[in-house]
Each structure stands twice: as C-alpha cells, then as structure tokens.
Amino acid sequence: MFWRPAFLERGDVPALKALLSQHDEDCTAQWRYTQALVAFREGDPAADKIAEQAWCANNHVPALLSGTRKALPPVGDYITIGGEDEAAIMSRKMVRLGRARRERSSG
C-alpha cells in the first residue's frame, strides 16, 4: 500500500489514522508496525500492546531496524509473510522514510 509512506512523509497523521482504521483487520507487519509508530508518536496508552502485535506479525523487524542484524538480499519475486525477507523489505522502506524526514527537518 503506497499511501502509508506518503502520509508519513507529509506528516499527515489524521489521513494515515483514517487509512489505518479502514484496514484494522489487516494483520501484516507493514500495517502493524505503522500502527505502532503512530501510537508511540501520539502517546497512545495502547502503544505497547500495538507494538507487541507488530512483533507477532514479524519479529525480525526490530533487529534489522536496530542494526543488530543485517538484512538478507531479496531472493525471487515472493516474500514470506512474517519472514526475514518481509522484514528486510519493510526495514529498508522505514529507514528511507526516516532519512527523508530527517533531511527535510534539518534542511
């Protein structure tokens, strides 16, 4: 889903929250980690629970984002839901978003 990164890049949290609420049943890691990010940014009391749901969707993501483990290169045209390959793709996107946001805020 391409709208999530666009909303994050623009800082349009209300639109992102509306989109997330429309897809609340989606339990893939990309949706769950986006929900967790929004919850932590907004100080949501349920943020820890949401983060736990994200971890359950794909427990490889935190290690890749923290740099304690390197992402494997993509293999083939498919990803494994909950697998290291899904986490690698997700973490690369999240790192790019973070860099773009820092560049905009510092420039």
A tleap script that builds the chain and sets N, CA, C and O, in Angstrom:
source leaprc.protein.ff14SB
mol = sequence {
  NMET PHE TRP ARG PRO ALA PHE LEU GLU ARG
  GLY ASP VAL PRO ALA LEU LYS ALA LEU LEU
  SER GLN HIE ASP GLU ASP CYS THR ALA GLN
  TRP ARG TYR THR GLN ALA LEU VAL ALA PHE
  ARG GLU GLY ASP PRO ALA ALA ASP LYS ILE
  ALA GLU GLN ALA TRP CYS ALA ASN ASN HIE
  VAL PRO ALA LEU LEU SER GLY THR ARG LYS
  ALA LEU PRO PRO VAL GLY ASP TYR ILE THR
  ILE GLY GLY GLU ASP GLU ALA ALA ILE MET
  SER ARG LYS MET VAL ARG LEU GLY ARG ALA
  ARG ARG GLU ARG SER SER CGLY
}
set mol.1.N position { 0.848 -1.170 0.000 }
set mol.1.CA position { 0.000 0.000 0.000 }
set mol.1.C position { 0.893 1.232 0.000 }
set mol.1.O position { 1.697 1.416 0.914 }
set mol.2.N position { 0.762 2.054 -0.988 }
set mol.2.CA position { 1.665 3.182 -1.187 }
set mol.2.C position { 1.274 4.426 -0.401 }
set mol.2.O position { 2.093 5.335 -0.265 }
set mol.3.N position { 0.065 4.499 0.116 }
set mol.3.CA position { -0.378 5.719 0.787 }
set mol.3.C position { 0.282 5.906 2.133 }
set mol.3.O position { 0.530 7.044 2.531 }
set mol.4.N position { 0.575 4.843 2.846 }
set mol.4.CA position { 1.157 4.976 4.185 }
set mol.4.C position { 2.435 5.783 4.149 }
set mol.4.O position { 2.554 6.751 4.900 }
set mol.5.N position { 3.411 5.427 3.302 }
set mol.5.CA position { 4.632 6.227 3.282 }
set mol.5.C position { 4.373 7.675 2.876 }
set mol.5.O position { 5.004 8.587 3.410 }
set mol.6.N position { 3.461 7.894 1.947 }
set mol.6.CA position { 3.166 9.261 1.521 }
set mol.6.C position { 2.607 10.079 2.680 }
set mol.6.O position { 2.996 11.231 2.873 }
set mol.7.N position { 1.698 9.491 3.449 }
set mol.7.CA position { 1.144 10.203 4.595 }
set mol.7.C position { 2.219 10.469 5.637 }
set mol.7.O position { 2.253 11.547 6.231 }
set mol.8.N position { 3.093 9.502 5.863 }
set mol.8.CA position { 4.181 9.701 6.821 }
set mol.8.C position { 5.141 10.781 6.346 }
set mol.8.O position { 5.568 11.626 7.133 }
set mol.9.N position { 5.481 10.756 5.065 }
set mol.9.CA position { 6.394 11.763 4.524 }
set mol.9.C position { 5.823 13.161 4.669 }
set mol.9.O position { 6.552 14.101 4.984 }
set mol.10.N position { 4.526 13.308 4.442 }
set mol.10.CA position { 3.877 14.617 4.541 }
set mol.10.C position { 3.559 15.000 5.976 }
set mol.10.O position { 3.251 16.157 6.263 }
set mol.11.N position { 3.636 14.028 6.876 }
set mol.11.CA position { 3.258 14.287 8.253 }
set mol.11.C position { 1.756 14.382 8.432 }
set mol.11.O position { 1.279 14.990 9.390 }
set mol.12.N position { 1.005 13.784 7.515 }
set mol.12.CA position { -0.456 13.827 7.555 }
set mol.12.C position { -0.981 12.673 8.407 }
set mol.12.O position { -1.508 11.687 7.892 }
set mol.13.N position { -0.827 12.822 9.710 }
set mol.13.CA position { -1.214 11.760 10.640 }
set mol.13.C position { -2.724 11.521 10.647 }
set mol.13.O position { -3.137 10.364 10.718 }
set mol.14.N position { -3.572 12.556 10.576 }
set mol.14.CA position { -5.014 12.281 10.542 }
set mol.14.C position { -5.425 11.395 9.348 }
set mol.14.O position { -6.232 10.479 9.503 }
set mol.15.N position { -4.869 11.673 8.170 }
set mol.15.CA position { -5.194 10.841 7.000 }
set mol.15.C position { -4.654 9.426 7.186 }
set mol.15.O position { -5.316 8.457 6.817 }
set mol.16.N position { -3.456 9.302 7.757 }
set mol.16.CA position { -2.880 7.985 7.997 }
set mol.16.C position { -3.727 7.203 8.991 }
set mol.16.O position { -3.987 6.017 8.787 }
set mol.17.N position { -4.161 7.859 10.066 }
set mol.17.CA position { -5.004 7.180 11.055 }
set mol.17.C position { -6.328 6.743 10.452 }
set mol.17.O position { -6.837 5.671 10.780 }
set mol.18.N position { -6.890 7.562 9.574 }
set mol.18.CA position { -8.142 7.179 8.908 }
set mol.18.C position { -7.917 5.944 8.039 }
set mol.18.O position { -8.737 5.026 8.029 }
set mol.19.N position { -6.807 5.928 7.315 }
set mol.19.CA position { -6.489 4.770 6.481 }
set mol.19.C position { -6.274 3.521 7.333 }
set mol.19.O position { -6.771 2.444 7.003 }
set mol.20.N position { -5.539 3.669 8.420 }
set mol.20.CA position { -5.292 2.529 9.300 }
set mol.20.C position { -6.591 1.984 9.883 }
set mol.20.O position { -6.753 0.771 10.020 }
set mol.21.N position { -7.511 2.872 10.225 }
set mol.21.CA position { -8.776 2.390 10.798 }
set mol.21.C position { -9.613 1.642 9.768 }
set mol.21.O position { -10.396 0.762 10.124 }
set mol.22.N position { -9.453 1.986 8.499 }
set mol.22.CA position { -10.170 1.273 7.445 }
set mol.22.C position { -9.619 -0.135 7.237 }
set mol.22.O position { -10.310 -1.006 6.708 }
set mol.23.N position { -8.374 -0.356 7.655 }
set mol.23.CA position { -7.710 -1.646 7.447 }
set mol.23.C position { -7.303 -2.273 8.779 }
set mol.23.O position { -6.284 -2.959 8.868 }
set mol.24.N position { -8.097 -2.035 9.792 }
set mol.24.CA position { -7.768 -2.518 11.138 }
set mol.24.C position { -7.649 -4.030 11.225 }
set mol.24.O position { -6.946 -4.551 12.091 }
set mol.25.N position { -8.328 -4.733 10.340 }
set mol.25.CA position { -8.286 -6.194 10.363 }
set mol.25.C position { -7.019 -6.753 9.703 }
set mol.25.O position { -6.701 -7.929 9.879 }
set mol.26.N position { -6.310 -5.936 8.962 }
set mol.26.CA position { -5.106 -6.400 8.276 }
set mol.26.C position { -4.010 -6.625 9.314 }
set mol.26.O position { -3.641 -5.702 10.040 }
set mol.27.N position { -3.499 -7.826 9.381 }
set mol.27.CA position { -2.522 -8.151 10.426 }
set mol.27.C position { -1.107 -8.335 9.882 }
set mol.27.O position { -0.257 -8.926 10.548 }
set mol.28.N position { -0.852 -7.831 8.673 }
set mol.28.CA position { 0.506 -7.938 8.144 }
set mol.28.C position { 1.433 -6.985 8.884 }
set mol.28.O position { 0.988 -6.005 9.481 }
set mol.29.N position { 2.694 -7.277 8.837 }
set mol.29.CA position { 3.685 -6.492 9.573 }
set mol.29.C position { 3.692 -5.021 9.149 }
set mol.29.O position { 3.830 -4.137 9.995 }
set mol.30.N position { 3.546 -4.753 7.870 }
set mol.30.CA position { 3.590 -3.358 7.421 }
set mol.30.C position { 2.500 -2.531 8.076 }
set mol.30.O position { 2.750 -1.404 8.505 }
set mol.31.N position { 1.307 -3.071 8.157 }
set mol.31.CA position { 0.215 -2.338 8.806 }
set mol.31.C position { 0.451 -2.243 10.300 }
set mol.31.O position { 0.284 -1.174 10.889 }
set mol.32.N position { 0.840 -3.350 10.922 }
set mol.32.CA position { 1.009 -3.359 12.377 }
set mol.32.C position { 2.137 -2.435 12.845 }
set mol.32.O position { 1.981 -1.733 13.844 }
set mol.33.N position { 3.260 -2.428 12.141 }
set mol.33.CA position { 4.352 -1.542 12.544 }
set mol.33.C position { 3.995 -0.080 12.296 }
set mol.33.O position { 4.419 0.795 13.051 }
set mol.34.N position { 3.227 0.191 11.259 }
set mol.34.CA position { 2.771 1.568 11.025 }
set mol.34.C position { 1.833 1.996 12.152 }
set mol.34.O position { 1.926 3.120 12.646 }
set mol.35.N position { 0.934 1.104 12.557 }
set mol.35.CA position { 0.044 1.409 13.678 }
set mol.35.C position { 0.852 1.669 14.955 }
set mol.35.O position { 0.548 2.589 15.714 }
set mol.36.N position { 1.862 0.866 15.177 }
set mol.36.CA position { 2.691 1.039 16.371 }
set mol.36.C position { 3.431 2.374 16.342 }
set mol.36.O position { 3.519 3.062 17.359 }
set mol.37.N position { 3.954 2.731 15.193 }
set mol.37.CA position { 4.669 4.002 15.055 }
set mol.37.C position { 3.755 5.173 15.393 }
set mol.37.O position { 4.136 6.065 16.152 }
set mol.38.N position { 2.562 5.170 14.837 }
set mol.38.CA position { 1.604 6.245 15.111 }
set mol.38.C position { 1.229 6.258 16.591 }
set mol.38.O position { 1.159 7.323 17.206 }
set mol.39.N position { 0.990 5.087 17.159 }
set mol.39.CA position { 0.609 5.012 18.571 }
set mol.39.C position { 1.697 5.571 19.481 }
set mol.39.O position { 1.399 6.311 20.418 }
set mol.40.N position { 2.954 5.226 19.215 }
set mol.40.CA position { 4.052 5.745 20.041 }
set mol.40.C position { 4.229 7.239 19.849 }
set mol.40.O position { 4.455 7.962 20.820 }
set mol.41.N position { 4.131 7.714 18.620 }
set mol.41.CA position { 4.276 9.155 18.356 }
set mol.41.C position { 3.213 9.962 19.091 }
set mol.41.O position { 3.476 11.079 19.539 }
set mol.42.N position { 2.015 9.400 19.215 }
set mol.42.CA position { 0.913 10.127 19.818 }
set mol.42.C position { 0.731 9.837 21.300 }
set mol.42.O position { -0.192 10.364 21.922 }
set mol.43.N position { 1.593 9.007 21.875 }
set mol.43.CA position { 1.492 8.697 23.292 }
set mol.43.C position { 0.256 7.879 23.634 }
set mol.43.O position { -0.283 8.000 24.734 }
set mol.44.N position { -0.188 7.063 22.717 }
set mol.44.CA position { -1.365 6.211 22.917 }
set mol.44.C position { -1.092 5.220 24.043 }
set mol.44.O position { -0.069 4.537 24.017 }
set mol.45.N position { -1.975 5.126 25.025 }
set mol.45.CA position { -1.764 4.168 26.117 }
set mol.45.C position { -1.694 2.713 25.638 }
set mol.45.O position { -1.134 1.860 26.326 }
set mol.46.N position { -2.257 2.436 24.471 }
set mol.46.CA position { -2.232 1.063 23.940 }
set mol.46.C position { -1.001 0.801 23.075 }
set mol.46.O position { -0.907 -0.254 22.448 }
set mol.47.N position { -0.064 1.733 23.030 }
set mol.47.CA position { 1.097 1.609 22.147 }
set mol.47.C position { 1.886 0.317 22.391 }
set mol.47.O position { 2.309 -0.336 21.438 }
set mol.48.N position { 2.083 -0.048 23.639 }
set mol.48.CA position { 2.842 -1.272 23.925 }
set mol.48.C position { 2.136 -2.509 23.371 }
set mol.48.O position { 2.775 -3.400 22.809 }
set mol.49.N position { 0.826 -2.555 23.532 }
set mol.49.CA position { 0.058 -3.687 23.012 }
set mol.49.C position { 0.122 -3.727 21.488 }
set mol.49.O position { 0.256 -4.797 20.894 }
set mol.50.N position { 0.027 -2.564 20.865 }
set mol.50.CA position { 0.094 -2.482 19.401 }
set mol.50.C position { 1.478 -2.914 18.920 }
set mol.50.O position { 1.595 -3.618 17.917 }
set mol.51.N position { 2.517 -2.498 19.625 }
set mol.51.CA position { 3.882 -2.909 19.272 }
set mol.51.C position { 4.051 -4.421 19.412 }
set mol.51.O position { 4.733 -5.055 18.607 }
set mol.52.N position { 3.433 -4.984 20.426 }
set mol.52.CA position { 3.501 -6.439 20.602 }
set mol.52.C position { 2.820 -7.155 19.438 }
set mol.52.O position { 3.312 -8.183 18.972 }
set mol.53.N position { 1.697 -6.624 18.968 }
set mol.53.CA position { 1.019 -7.198 17.814 }
set mol.53.C position { 1.908 -7.101 16.566 }
set mol.53.O position { 1.946 -8.018 15.746 }
set mol.54.N position { 2.614 -5.987 16.440 }
set mol.54.CA position { 3.526 -5.828 15.307 }
set mol.54.C position { 4.645 -6.862 15.395 }
set mol.54.O position { 4.990 -7.493 14.397 }
set mol.55.N position { 5.206 -7.033 16.581 }
set mol.55.CA position { 6.277 -8.010 16.771 }
set mol.55.C position { 5.780 -9.416 16.432 }
set mol.55.O position { 6.510 -10.213 15.843 }
set mol.56.N position { 4.536 -9.711 16.806 }
set mol.56.CA position { 3.967 -11.027 16.484 }
set mol.56.C position { 3.785 -11.199 14.980 }
set mol.56.O position { 3.897 -12.310 14.461 }
set mol.57.N position { 3.506 -10.108 14.284 }
set mol.57.CA position { 3.335 -10.180 12.825 }
set mol.57.C position { 4.664 -10.470 12.139 }
set mol.57.O position { 4.705 -11.191 11.142 }
set mol.58.N position { 5.758 -9.908 12.670 }
set mol.58.CA position { 7.089 -10.198 12.125 }
set mol.58.C position { 8.124 -9.791 13.157 }
set mol.58.O position { 8.412 -8.607 13.330 }
set mol.59.N position { 8.676 -10.771 13.834 }
set mol.59.CA position { 9.633 -10.491 14.911 }
set mol.59.C position { 11.053 -10.231 14.417 }
set mol.59.O position { 11.959 -10.032 15.226 }
set mol.60.N position { 11.256 -10.230 13.113 }
set mol.60.CA position { 12.582 -9.949 12.560 }
set mol.60.C position { 12.830 -8.453 12.380 }
set mol.60.O position { 13.982 -8.027 12.298 }
set mol.61.N position { 11.777 -7.659 12.319 }
set mol.61.CA position { 11.898 -6.228 12.012 }
set mol.61.C position { 12.751 -5.471 13.031 }
set mol.61.O position { 13.648 -4.738 12.616 }
set mol.62.N position { 12.523 -5.607 14.342 }
set mol.62.CA position { 13.311 -4.818 15.293 }
set mol.62.C position { 14.827 -5.015 15.169 }
set mol.62.O position { 15.585 -4.049 15.261 }
set mol.63.N position { 15.262 -6.235 14.966 }
set mol.63.CA position { 16.709 -6.486 14.843 }
set mol.63.C position { 17.285 -5.796 13.618 }
set mol.63.O position { 18.412 -5.301 13.657 }
set mol.64.N position { 16.525 -5.759 12.534 }
set mol.64.CA position { 17.010 -5.098 11.323 }
set mol.64.C position { 17.020 -3.589 11.497 }
set mol.64.O position { 17.966 -2.922 11.078 }
set mol.65.N position { 15.974 -3.045 12.110 }
set mol.65.CA position { 15.920 -1.598 12.310 }
set mol.65.C position { 16.978 -1.116 13.299 }
set mol.65.O position { 17.519 -0.020 13.155 }
set mol.66.N position { 17.265 -1.932 14.290 }
set mol.66.CA position { 18.262 -1.531 15.296 }
set mol.66.C position { 19.692 -1.763 14.819 }
set mol.66.O position { 20.642 -1.277 15.433 }
set mol.67.N position { 19.841 -2.501 13.733 }
set mol.67.CA position { 21.174 -2.764 13.211 }
set mol.67.C position { 21.879 -3.926 13.879 }
set mol.67.O position { 23.058 -4.160 13.614 }
set mol.68.N position { 21.191 -4.660 14.738 }
set mol.68.CA position { 21.838 -5.811 15.381 }
set mol.68.C position { 21.936 -7.002 14.442 }
set mol.68.O position { 22.664 -7.958 14.708 }
set mol.69.N position { 21.198 -6.937 13.342 }
set mol.69.CA position { 21.289 -7.973 12.324 }
set mol.69.C position { 21.171 -7.315 10.955 }
set mol.69.O position { 20.407 -6.365 10.781 }
set mol.70.N position { 21.923 -7.817 9.993 }
set mol.70.CA position { 21.872 -7.268 8.638 }
set mol.70.C position { 20.773 -7.957 7.838 }
set mol.70.O position { 20.499 -9.146 8.000 }
set mol.71.N position { 20.158 -7.165 6.971 }
set mol.71.CA position { 19.098 -7.696 6.119 }
set mol.71.C position { 19.692 -8.567 5.025 }
set mol.71.O position { 20.738 -8.260 4.452 }
set mol.72.N position { 19.007 -9.643 4.758 }
set mol.72.CA position { 19.410 -10.512 3.657 }
set mol.72.C position { 18.968 -9.890 2.340 }
set mol.72.O position { 17.945 -9.207 2.298 }
set mol.73.N position { 19.714 -10.110 1.270 }
set mol.73.CA position { 19.273 -9.593 -0.030 }
set mol.73.C position { 18.016 -10.332 -0.491 }
set mol.73.O position { 17.823 -11.503 -0.164 }
set mol.74.N position { 17.163 -9.642 -1.253 }
set mol.74.CA position { 15.948 -10.311 -1.733 }
set mol.74.C position { 16.278 -11.485 -2.647 }
set mol.74.O position { 17.251 -11.455 -3.399 }
set mol.75.N position { 15.449 -12.513 -2.563 }
set mol.75.CA position { 15.612 -13.695 -3.404 }
set mol.75.C position { 14.262 -13.974 -4.062 }
set mol.75.O position { 13.269 -14.217 -3.376 }
set mol.76.N position { 14.230 -13.938 -5.370 }
set mol.76.CA position { 12.998 -14.253 -6.083 }
set mol.76.C position { 11.988 -13.123 -6.067 }
set mol.76.O position { 12.288 -11.993 -5.681 }
set mol.77.N position { 10.778 -13.461 -6.498 }
set mol.77.CA position { 9.711 -12.476 -6.650 }
set mol.77.C position { 8.676 -12.527 -5.538 }
set mol.77.O position { 7.683 -11.801 -5.603 }
set mol.78.N position { 8.867 -13.343 -4.537 }
set mol.78.CA position { 7.882 -13.520 -3.488 }
set mol.78.C position { 8.482 -13.172 -2.145 }
set mol.78.O position { 9.698 -13.217 -1.960 }
set mol.79.N position { 7.603 -12.820 -1.196 }
set mol.79.CA position { 8.061 -12.619 0.181 }
set mol.79.C position { 7.302 -13.578 1.082 }
set mol.79.O position { 6.200 -14.025 0.762 }
set mol.80.N position { 7.910 -13.876 2.197 }
set mol.80.CA position { 7.307 -14.740 3.193 }
set mol.80.C position { 6.692 -13.867 4.275 }
set mol.80.O position { 7.408 -13.157 4.981 }
set mol.81.N position { 5.372 -13.913 4.413 }
set mol.81.CA position { 4.710 -13.132 5.450 }
set mol.81.C position { 5.241 -13.600 6.804 }
set mol.81.O position { 5.171 -14.781 7.141 }
set mol.82.N position { 5.771 -12.654 7.567 }
set mol.82.CA position { 6.350 -12.975 8.867 }
set mol.82.C position { 7.805 -13.411 8.782 }
set mol.82.O position { 8.423 -13.704 9.805 }
set mol.83.N position { 8.357 -13.458 7.581 }
set mol.83.CA position { 9.722 -13.937 7.400 }
set mol.83.C position { 10.763 -12.822 7.362 }
set mol.83.O position { 10.440 -11.635 7.380 }
set mol.84.N position { 12.017 -13.247 7.308 }
set mol.84.CA position { 13.119 -12.294 7.267 }
set mol.84.C position { 13.100 -11.453 5.992 }
set mol.84.O position { 13.493 -10.286 6.005 }
set mol.85.N position { 12.641 -12.049 4.893 }
set mol.85.CA position { 12.608 -11.292 3.647 }
set mol.85.C position { 11.574 -10.163 3.710 }
set mol.85.O position { 11.822 -9.067 3.206 }
set mol.86.N position { 10.422 -10.425 4.324 }
set mol.86.CA position { 9.433 -9.358 4.513 }
set mol.86.C position { 10.013 -8.265 5.414 }
set mol.86.O position { 9.846 -7.077 5.141 }
set mol.87.N position { 10.688 -8.669 6.475 }
set mol.87.CA position { 11.286 -7.709 7.405 }
set mol.87.C position { 12.348 -6.867 6.713 }
set mol.87.O position { 12.455 -5.669 6.975 }
set mol.88.N position { 13.125 -7.471 5.845 }
set mol.88.CA position { 14.169 -6.730 5.134 }
set mol.88.C position { 13.559 -5.654 4.241 }
set mol.88.O position { 14.034 -4.518 4.222 }
set mol.89.N position { 12.522 -6.005 3.511 }
set mol.89.CA position { 11.868 -5.033 2.637 }
set mol.89.C position { 11.264 -3.906 3.472 }
set mol.89.O position { 11.420 -2.729 3.149 }
set mol.90.N position { 10.578 -4.277 4.538 }
set mol.90.CA position { 9.961 -3.280 5.411 }
set mol.90.C position { 10.975 -2.357 6.047 }
set mol.90.O position { 10.787 -1.141 6.067 }
set mol.91.N position { 12.042 -2.920 6.564 }
set mol.91.CA position { 13.033 -2.096 7.260 }
set mol.91.C position { 13.727 -1.146 6.298 }
set mol.91.O position { 14.028 -0.010 6.665 }
set mol.92.N position { 13.988 -1.593 5.072 }
set mol.92.CA position { 14.593 -0.684 4.091 }
set mol.92.C position { 13.688 0.513 3.816 }
set mol.92.O position { 14.155 1.649 3.730 }
set mol.93.N position { 12.388 0.250 3.680 }
set mol.93.CA position { 11.426 1.334 3.444 }
set mol.93.C position { 11.371 2.280 4.636 }
set mol.93.O position { 11.346 3.499 4.464 }
set mol.94.N position { 11.354 1.723 5.842 }
set mol.94.CA position { 11.263 2.547 7.041 }
set mol.94.C position { 12.520 3.392 7.228 }
set mol.94.O position { 12.434 4.547 7.646 }
set mol.95.N position { 13.673 2.830 6.923 }
set mol.95.CA position { 14.924 3.588 7.037 }
set mol.95.C position { 14.933 4.732 6.029 }
set mol.95.O position { 15.333 5.848 6.360 }
set mol.96.N position { 14.491 4.461 4.793 }
set mol.96.CA position { 14.412 5.530 3.779 }
set mol.96.C position { 13.480 6.646 4.235 }
set mol.96.O position { 13.794 7.825 4.072 }
set mol.97.N position { 12.341 6.278 4.804 }
set mol.97.CA position { 11.397 7.285 5.305 }
set mol.97.C position { 12.023 8.120 6.410 }
set mol.97.O position { 11.881 9.343 6.436 }
set mol.98.N position { 12.713 7.454 7.315 }
set mol.98.CA position { 13.366 8.167 8.413 }
set mol.98.C position { 14.429 9.132 7.914 }
set mol.98.O position { 14.529 10.256 8.406 }
set mol.99.N position { 15.215 8.705 6.951 }
set mol.99.CA position { 16.244 9.587 6.380 }
set mol.99.C position { 15.617 10.789 5.692 }
set mol.99.O position { 16.063 11.921 5.874 }
set mol.100.N position { 14.578 10.536 4.900 }
set mol.100.CA position { 13.913 11.644 4.190 }
set mol.100.C position { 13.337 12.638 5.182 }
set mol.100.O position { 13.419 13.848 4.971 }
set mol.101.N position { 12.763 12.144 6.246 }
set mol.101.CA position { 12.181 13.041 7.260 }
set mol.101.C position { 13.271 13.874 7.945 }
set mol.101.O position { 13.089 15.072 8.163 }
set mol.102.N position { 14.400 13.245 8.285 }
set mol.102.CA position { 15.498 13.991 8.919 }
set mol.102.C position { 16.062 15.045 7.974 }
set mol.102.O position { 16.367 16.162 8.393 }
set mol.103.N position { 16.198 14.688 6.700 }
set mol.103.CA position { 16.724 15.643 5.724 }
set mol.103.C position { 15.798 16.853 5.589 }
set mol.103.O position { 16.263 17.991 5.512 }
set mol.104.N position { 14.491 16.603 5.560 }
set mol.104.CA position { 13.539 17.718 5.461 }
set mol.104.C position { 13.578 18.594 6.700 }
set mol.104.O position { 13.496 19.818 6.597 }
set mol.105.N position { 13.702 17.985 7.867 }
set mol.105.CA position { 13.670 18.765 9.093 }
set mol.105.C position { 14.977 19.516 9.341 }
set mol.105.O position { 14.980 20.544 10.020 }
set mol.106.N position { 16.086 19.013 8.799 }
set mol.106.CA position { 17.374 19.700 9.006 }
set mol.106.C position { 17.701 20.689 7.897 }
set mol.106.O position { 18.555 21.559 8.069 }
set mol.107.N position { 17.029 20.560 6.767 }
set mol.107.CA position { 17.362 21.396 5.613 }
set mol.107.C position { 16.445 22.517 5.474 }
set mol.107.O position { 16.586 23.320 4.552 }
savepdb mol mol.pdb
quit
